[in-house]
Amino acid sequence: MKKSTKMDVSALAKLMEKEGIKVSATHLHVEFFNDKGEKLKFPQDKWYILIEYNGKSFTGFYRQGCGNRIPGYVLGGKVKHEKGRWVSPEGDRVSDEEAIKRGWLVLPKEGPRLDYIMQSFLTDASGAEESFKEWCSSFGSNPDSISNLMIYLKCQETRDALLRMFGGALLKQLYDAAGDL
């Protein structure tokens, strides 16, 4: 049996196409530190996102781990991943961070999957359907934490923006379709 080279299309991607929902992603930079200035265990790519539907738009940021990058070619051949390090054909062994800085790991031409981006925003938004106390319980978060409250409020902002853009019925369909990913 011949294997298909075409990527499986999720229910969410099909619904987005049917409804004319457009998502675009623009790569901003690689982050090596979090918002508090602490070094990340793994670098991540930060993307600017634009979602458009029926003349309305929503913008936000999306982060994706460097594991979605593609090993590139260097003089002498392709880099390989062995035992948690990137190895050049010459035998240089470096971390993810150094491999990105050297250009050994490149972004895929098509960028991140657009249905995954939409699912991420829908997941954030759906969490805000609960009270803050319920949300903390669902995520194992401390309800006495101001930083957790700020995250929850940001999820509410996302939910409210998506609700204004899509309306209640379509947003529910999107939530349901995102559960299939």
Sine and cosine of phi, psi and omega as CSV:
sin_phi,cos_phi,sin_psi,cos_psi,sin_omega,cos_omega
0.00,0.00,0.73,-0.68,-0.01,-1.00
-0.98,0.22,0.75,-0.66,0.04,-1.00
-0.99,0.16,0.62,-0.78,0.04,-1.00
-0.98,0.18,0.67,-0.74,0.08,-1.00
-1.00,-0.07,-0.12,0.99,0.01,-1.00
-0.97,0.23,0.70,-0.71,0.00,-1.00
-0.93,0.36,0.65,-0.76,0.09,-1.00
-0.88,0.48,0.67,-0.74,0.00,-1.00
-0.98,-0.18,0.82,-0.57,-0.03,-1.00
-0.96,0.27,0.29,-0.96,0.09,-1.00
-0.86,0.50,-0.60,0.80,0.02,-1.00
-0.91,0.42,-0.70,0.71,0.02,-1.00
-0.88,0.47,-0.65,0.76,0.02,-1.00
-0.90,0.44,-0.69,0.72,0.02,-1.00
-0.91,0.42,-0.67,0.75,0.03,-1.00
-0.86,0.51,-0.69,0.72,0.01,-1.00
-0.91,0.41,-0.72,0.70,-0.01,-1.00
-0.85,0.53,-0.66,0.75,-0.07,-1.00
-1.00,0.06,-0.10,0.99,0.00,-1.00
0.97,0.24,0.48,0.88,0.03,-1.00
-0.99,0.11,0.84,-0.54,-0.01,-1.00
-0.96,-0.30,0.71,-0.70,0.06,-1.00
-0.79,-0.61,0.76,-0.65,0.08,-1.00
-0.79,-0.61,0.50,-0.86,-0.05,-1.00
-0.76,-0.64,0.76,-0.64,0.05,-1.00
-0.87,-0.49,0.85,-0.53,-0.02,-1.00
-0.94,0.34,0.76,-0.65,0.01,-1.00
-0.99,-0.13,-0.83,0.55,-0.04,-1.00
-0.11,-0.99,0.08,-1.00,0.10,-0.99
-0.99,-0.13,0.71,-0.71,0.05,-1.00
-0.97,-0.24,0.75,-0.66,0.06,-1.00
-0.94,-0.34,-0.19,0.98,-0.01,-1.00
-0.74,-0.67,0.51,-0.86,0.04,-1.00
-0.99,0.16,-0.04,-1.00,-0.04,-1.00
-0.90,0.43,-0.32,0.95,0.02,-1.00
-1.00,-0.02,0.01,1.00,0.00,-1.00
1.00,0.07,0.14,0.99,0.01,-1.00
-1.00,0.05,0.66,-0.75,-0.02,-1.00
-0.90,0.43,0.75,-0.66,0.05,-1.00
-0.97,0.23,0.56,-0.83,0.05,-1.00
-0.90,0.43,-0.63,0.77,0.03,-1.00
-0.77,-0.64,0.73,-0.69,0.05,-1.00
-0.87,0.49,0.42,-0.91,0.05,-1.00
-0.66,-0.75,0.52,-0.85,0.05,-1.00
-1.00,0.03,0.71,-0.70,0.04,-1.00
-0.96,-0.26,0.76,-0.65,-0.04,-1.00
-0.86,-0.50,0.60,-0.80,0.17,-0.99
-1.00,-0.05,0.78,-0.63,-0.10,-1.00
-0.91,-0.42,0.67,-0.74,0.12,-0.99
-0.82,-0.57,0.86,-0.52,0.09,-1.00
-0.93,-0.36,0.77,-0.64,-0.04,-1.00
-0.80,-0.60,0.65,-0.76,0.02,-1.00
-0.38,-0.92,0.82,-0.57,0.06,-1.00
0.73,0.68,0.72,0.69,0.05,-1.00
0.98,0.19,0.02,1.00,0.03,-1.00
-0.95,-0.32,0.40,-0.92,-0.01,-1.00
-0.62,-0.79,0.37,-0.93,0.05,-1.00
-0.68,-0.74,0.68,-0.73,0.05,-1.00
-0.83,-0.55,0.48,-0.88,0.02,-1.00
-0.20,-0.98,-0.12,-0.99,0.01,-1.00
-0.87,-0.49,0.52,-0.85,-0.02,-1.00
-0.71,-0.71,0.71,-0.70,0.03,-1.00
-0.90,-0.43,0.64,-0.77,-0.03,-1.00
-0.69,-0.73,0.73,-0.69,-0.02,-1.00
-0.89,0.46,0.43,-0.90,-0.05,-1.00
-0.93,0.36,-0.17,0.99,0.06,-1.00
-0.90,0.44,-0.24,0.97,0.04,-1.00
-1.00,0.02,-0.03,1.00,0.08,-1.00
-0.98,0.21,0.31,-0.95,-0.05,-1.00
-0.95,-0.30,0.75,-0.66,0.07,-1.00
-0.87,0.49,0.74,-0.67,-0.03,-1.00
-0.99,-0.15,-0.12,-0.99,0.02,-1.00
-0.96,-0.28,0.62,-0.79,0.11,-0.99
-0.82,-0.57,0.15,-0.99,0.01,-1.00
-0.79,0.61,0.87,-0.50,0.02,-1.00
0.97,-0.24,-0.14,0.99,0.05,-1.00
0.63,-0.77,-0.27,-0.96,-0.08,-1.00
-1.00,-0.05,0.60,-0.80,0.07,-1.00
-0.97,0.25,0.46,-0.89,-0.02,-1.00
-0.79,-0.62,0.39,-0.92,0.06,-1.00
-0.97,-0.26,0.85,-0.52,0.00,-1.00
-0.66,-0.75,0.81,-0.59,0.10,-1.00
0.77,0.64,0.73,0.68,0.08,-1.00
0.97,0.22,0.14,0.99,0.01,-1.00
-0.75,-0.66,0.40,-0.92,0.10,-1.00
-1.00,-0.08,0.71,-0.71,-0.10,-1.00
-0.83,-0.55,0.80,-0.60,0.06,-1.00
-0.99,0.15,0.27,-0.96,0.06,-1.00
-0.85,0.52,-0.42,0.91,0.01,-1.00
-0.99,0.14,-0.12,0.99,0.03,-1.00
0.99,-0.15,0.02,1.00,0.07,-1.00
-0.90,0.43,0.74,-0.67,0.01,-1.00
-0.91,-0.42,0.85,-0.53,-0.06,-1.00
-0.68,-0.73,0.27,-0.96,0.04,-1.00
-0.97,0.24,0.16,-0.99,0.09,-1.00
-0.83,0.56,-0.73,0.68,-0.03,-1.00
-0.84,0.54,-0.75,0.66,-0.03,-1.00
-0.92,0.39,-0.61,0.80,0.03,-1.00
-0.89,0.45,-0.62,0.78,0.04,-1.00
-0.92,0.38,-0.73,0.69,-0.02,-1.00
-0.87,0.49,-0.58,0.82,0.01,-1.00
-0.99,0.17,-0.13,0.99,-0.02,-1.00
0.99,0.14,0.29,0.96,-0.01,-1.00
-0.97,0.23,-0.46,0.89,0.01,-1.00
-0.92,-0.38,0.84,-0.54,-0.10,-1.00
-0.90,-0.43,0.42,-0.91,0.05,-1.00
-0.95,0.30,0.61,-0.79,0.12,-0.99
-0.90,0.44,0.60,-0.80,-0.05,-1.00
-0.83,0.56,-0.61,0.79,-0.07,-1.00
-0.99,0.14,-0.10,0.99,-0.01,-1.00
0.95,0.31,-0.24,-0.97,-0.01,-1.00
-0.95,0.32,0.42,-0.91,0.06,-1.00
-0.90,0.44,0.78,-0.63,-0.08,-1.00
-0.92,0.38,-0.54,0.84,0.04,-1.00
-0.94,0.34,-0.50,0.86,0.07,-1.00
-0.93,0.37,-0.63,0.78,0.05,-1.00
-0.88,0.48,-0.76,0.65,-0.01,-1.00
-0.87,0.49,-0.66,0.75,0.02,-1.00
-0.87,0.50,-0.63,0.77,0.00,-1.00
-0.87,0.49,-0.73,0.68,0.01,-1.00
-0.92,0.39,-0.62,0.79,0.03,-1.00
-0.91,0.40,-0.61,0.79,0.04,-1.00
-0.89,0.45,-0.71,0.70,0.06,-1.00
-0.86,0.52,-0.74,0.67,-0.06,-1.00
-0.90,0.43,-0.65,0.76,-0.05,-1.00
-0.92,0.40,-0.50,0.87,0.04,-1.00
-0.89,0.46,-0.48,0.88,-0.03,-1.00
-0.98,0.20,-0.03,1.00,0.08,-1.00
-0.96,0.28,-0.30,0.95,0.02,-1.00
-1.00,-0.06,0.28,-0.96,0.15,-0.99
-0.94,0.34,0.27,-0.96,0.00,-1.00
-0.86,0.51,-0.67,0.75,-0.01,-1.00
-0.89,0.45,-0.69,0.72,0.03,-1.00
-0.90,0.43,-0.66,0.75,0.00,-1.00
-0.87,0.50,-0.71,0.70,0.02,-1.00
-0.88,0.47,-0.67,0.75,0.00,-1.00
-0.90,0.43,-0.66,0.75,0.00,-1.00
-0.89,0.46,-0.59,0.81,-0.08,-1.00
-0.97,-0.24,0.09,1.00,0.00,-1.00
0.91,0.41,0.55,0.83,-0.05,-1.00
-0.98,-0.18,0.40,-0.92,0.01,-1.00
-0.99,0.16,0.89,-0.46,0.00,-1.00
-0.94,0.34,-0.18,0.98,0.03,-1.00
-1.00,-0.04,0.02,1.00,-0.06,-1.00
-1.00,0.02,0.81,-0.58,0.06,-1.00
-0.91,0.41,-0.63,0.78,0.00,-1.00
-0.91,0.43,-0.59,0.81,0.08,-1.00
-0.92,0.40,-0.63,0.78,0.06,-1.00
-0.88,0.47,-0.65,0.76,0.01,-1.00
-0.90,0.44,-0.64,0.77,0.04,-1.00
-0.90,0.44,-0.71,0.70,0.01,-1.00
-0.87,0.50,-0.69,0.73,0.00,-1.00
-0.90,0.43,-0.59,0.81,0.07,-1.00
-0.90,0.43,-0.63,0.78,0.07,-1.00
-0.88,0.47,-0.63,0.78,0.05,-1.00
-0.90,0.44,-0.66,0.75,0.04,-1.00
-0.87,0.50,-0.69,0.73,0.02,-1.00
-0.89,0.46,-0.73,0.68,0.01,-1.00
-0.86,0.52,-0.73,0.69,-0.03,-1.00
-0.89,0.47,-0.66,0.75,0.01,-1.00
-0.91,0.42,-0.68,0.73,0.02,-1.00
-0.93,0.37,-0.58,0.81,0.04,-1.00
-0.90,0.43,-0.68,0.73,0.06,-1.00
-0.89,0.46,-0.62,0.79,-0.05,-1.00
-0.96,0.27,-0.74,0.67,-0.15,-0.99
-0.99,-0.16,-0.37,0.93,-0.14,-0.99
0.99,0.17,0.28,-0.96,-0.10,-0.99
-0.90,0.43,-0.68,0.73,-0.08,-1.00
-0.92,0.40,-0.74,0.67,-0.01,-1.00
-0.93,0.37,-0.61,0.79,0.03,-1.00
-0.87,0.49,-0.66,0.76,0.05,-1.00
-0.89,0.46,-0.67,0.74,0.04,-1.00
-0.88,0.48,-0.65,0.76,0.02,-1.00
-0.91,0.42,-0.68,0.73,0.06,-1.00
-0.84,0.54,-0.73,0.68,-0.03,-1.00
-0.89,0.46,-0.69,0.72,-0.02,-1.00
-0.93,0.38,-0.57,0.82,-0.01,-1.00
-0.92,0.39,-0.44,0.90,0.02,-1.00
-0.92,0.39,-0.26,0.97,-0.01,-1.00
-0.99,0.13,-0.21,0.98,-0.06,-1.00
-0.98,0.20,0.00,0.00,0.00,0.00
